[in-house]
Amino acid sequence: MGGLFTVLAVIAAGAASVYFVTSSMGIQLIRKKTLSTILNDVNALQRSGPQTPLHEIYHSLAETRARENVWLKDGNYLNLLRDAGCFDPNTLPPPERLAEIMVSLEEQIRLHSSSATSGHSQAL
């Protein structure tokens, strides 16, 4: 009986987590956390290599994120960021804008990937 209660509690906690993550409040919190993580990573990379050009820092960060996430790699993340001018020294956005671009692209890629796996594929 105790094992059944544990299983039901785990299922309920999982359902609550999924509901929260897919709710508008959950999505906003995840977006803010991702923005903060990207900005912190840019700042850390700038401190560790103060002479490194910003476009190289951006590219390095994007490569790392794409390597760590199959969806981003499969979703052409690096090319989309390149097309948005994020790696070009002449069109380089400030770190805050880069973070917004990266988060928006990541959300679009995730939505596209999840809709493609459920049979509702749509273009980015």
Buried (B, 14 or more C-beta within 10 A) or exposed (E): EEEEEEEEEEEEEEEEEEEEEEEEEBEEEBBEEBBEBBBEBBEEBEEEEEEEEBBEBBBBBBBEBBEEBEBBBEBBBBEBBBEBBBBEEEEBBEBEEBBBBBBEBBBBBBEBBEEEEEEEEEEE
